[in-house]
């Protein structure tokens, strides 16, 4: 009797094993792409940095001159969203008058299948308060996919944009990255989107000005942050 039970158990096990060979494999469920400020994004042949992500509205922001004609991809070529609207009047050349208005933002509507986060690569949460008014001499940090996080001070506040010095660095691919106040131990407060280098000074468009432009372009009910 014991011998028969063992043989039956063996036969059942062998049958299950044989059946498993013929069953199609179960595909593992991949984690959704994560979208966060400071990440690398691709549009056409342009590589830029994502500046701010609103997890509730599922809208993200970068520089307007980073825009492309097709979808927005992450570095693994996952589609993460699509352009909603932009402004870009960035002057050509290496200098600009301080009273000249510079607008340079792109709003991206994120795909439903992505996970949206407002956490910077270093673990700091990045918050938005468009009413914050930036002052010369304030300490700020900038995050770009090329240079990482570098910090310095605001040099001058101009017409919708500001310049930085004393340690803020940038490289090709850092455009669109966030510029933020970074209190010790607290969340970051976004104050700008990295634009360009004017003369020897890195520059960003004001988040306060860009937020007003977003409301004008997408409707009064849209309020980043």
Secondary structure, DSSP 8 states (H G I E B T S, - for coil): -HHHHHHHHHHHHHHHHHHHHHS----------EE-TT-EEEETTEEEE--EEETTTTEEEE-GGG--SS-EEETT--EEEEEEEEEE---SSS---TTS---EEEEEEE-TTSEE--B-TTS-BEE--TT----TT-EEEEEETTTEEEEEEEEEE-SSEEEEESS----TT-TT-EEEEE-TTS-EEEEEEEEEEETTEEEEEEHHHHHHHHHHHH-TT----
